[in-house]
Amino acid sequence: MLNMKLNARQEKKKTSLSEPARKALEKYLSSDYLVYNHFKKIFERKLEQFGKQKMEKELNMLEEENAKIREICSLQETDNENVVGENKLWGLGVVGYKVDASKNPVCRFIAMSELNFLNLMREQLREKSNKSSSSV
């Protein structure tokens, strides 16, 4: 399993909000905050039941696996503006990824943009559906 930030802003493109702007935004998004805080409480309760140390151990295992994949695929973060082809993400100022897909065919999917990945999955499902309907 791999955990990557998708559509994350580049650090140099992030801006900070003033406290008054943050409060105004919180008021404007009050319904969103209610939903978020509700599920945050549920998460915190479940985390407590699961055990914080156990979760920490699980997260460390995930990070070790992420490091292995980054090594295998030569995964590199880069400015999305430097990415071409199926790995280019939509949007400006986001982090993009480059991989060496020649090392392992699965590496291709790791850096692929969400839209291109979905289109690929749809095409594979369409082909599978056509094969199964022609055999009936």
Summary of the structure (lengths in Angstrom):
residues: 136
radius of gyration: 20.2
end to end distance: 36.4
largest distance: 64.7
contacts: 297
relative contact order: 0.12
helix: 65%
strand: 7%
